[in-house]
């Protein structure tokens, strides 16, 4: 199995046959100054039928911009890598996981990213008499939310269970193994009934919530794929923007959960789908490459222009905004020049010899 920690079962193989899985993420700097480092956009794509190997591309783009500017070029690179490993043909299906976008940007992702995937296919099939029209399923992955779920016993649906009786004492206190309590010899450990343990524990790995707290009309669900070591588990929210592969809810939920077992650095399921996780890891690695430039290079600071007495406030604000955008574009170009690899690798700020490896892991 080499470096593949888990292999997917074949029960969904027919549906996923001839499919590339893409994962995308954009990370931002917290520095709000105009000369701050730009945002980093990464896209990874699978190259094998077990969905255990992913290769990636990365671009620098305008600071705090969530939409990926060069998404079509990046997808073209990922399709070429898939084609090189699969007998020179393009995949007929695309399963796309997009991380880190809010609800207000769902329509932009659907209109721009999905269309750019189709554009990448068109560019790679110029002159082809029978071009492939890919079936695309696009899913937004959201981790930053405040929704939590707890298991409920039939006796604890209305009020939380209490381990104390009317006298303020715990009637279930008993000795631990071999007369030792939870904290050591001579101490008494607390034994709880099933209702208490259910209320105070997390949901089981693989728990799916698809009703009541989800959208009444759209295709979305919460999935707690991992078992947290400590604290309350945070489920991941998956929102399907387009379903060209015609997944049923059960099929997409099952496959997403099983895919969480294939993360390269773990033998247990991770908290959200690995393609999006890999894209985030690639951004972190690129940010580390750029760290040496954070203090080594200083750019000329931007200063707001002075207002002409005859100029209206709206005209002045428009001119100031235009000058700042022009300045930020110059800074972005300088950052791109500083981040180029020694061999001018178009796929990212690393040597070309690493293009065919998951070096960021």
VENGISUL-V125794 format. One record per backbone hydrogen bond with DSSP energy under -1.0 kcal/mol. CO is the residue of the C=O (numbers start at 1). NH is the residue of the N-H. If there is no record, write none. Layout:
CO:NH + CO:NH
This chain:
1:4 + 10:13 + 12:16 + 18:92 + 18:93 + 20:95 + 21:46 + 22:97 + 23:44 + 24:99 + 25:42 + 27:40 + 33:36 + 39:61 + 40:27 + 41:59 + 42:25 + 43:57 + 44:23 + 45:55 + 53:47 + 55:45 + 57:43 + 59:41 + 61:39 + 62:65 + 70:74 + 71:75 + 72:76 + 73:77 + 74:78 + 75:79 + 76:80 + 77:81 + 78:82 + 79:83 + 80:84 + 81:85 + 83:88 + 86:89 + 92:135 + 93:20 + 94:137 + 95:22 + 96:139 + 97:24 + 98:141 + 102:105 + 103:106 + 105:109 + 106:110 + 107:111 + 108:112 + 109:114 + 112:116 + 113:117 + 114:118 + 115:119 + 116:120 + 117:121 + 118:122 + 119:123 + 120:124 + 125:128 + 135:94 + 136:244 + 137:96 + 138:241 + 138:242 + 139:98 + 140:239 + 141:100 + 142:237 + 143:145 + 153:156 + 165:168 + 169:165 + 170:173 + 172:191 + 176:179 + 177:180 + 184:181 + 184:187 + 189:174 + 193:197 + 194:198 + 195:199 + 196:200 + 204:207 + 207:224 + 209:222 + 211:213 + 219:240 + 221:238 + 222:209 + 223:236 + 224:206 + 236:223 + 237:142 + 238:221 + 239:140 + 242:138 + 243:246 + 248:252 + 249:253 + 250:254 + 251:255 + 252:256 + 253:257 + 254:258 + 255:259 + 256:260 + 258:261 + 259:262 + 260:270 + 263:266 + 273:277 + 274:278 + 275:279 + 276:280 + 277:281 + 278:282 + 279:283 + 280:284 + 281:285 + 282:286 + 283:287 + 284:288 + 285:289 + 286:290 + 290:293 + 291:294 + 293:297 + 308:311 + 312:316 + 313:317 + 314:318 + 315:319 + 316:320 + 317:321 + 318:322 + 319:323 + 320:324 + 321:325 + 322:326 + 323:327 + 324:328 + 325:329 + 326:330 + 327:331 + 328:332 + 329:333 + 330:334 + 331:335 + 332:336 + 333:337 + 334:338 + 335:339 + 341:344 + 347:58 + 348:350 + 351:354 + 352:355 + 354:357 + 358:361
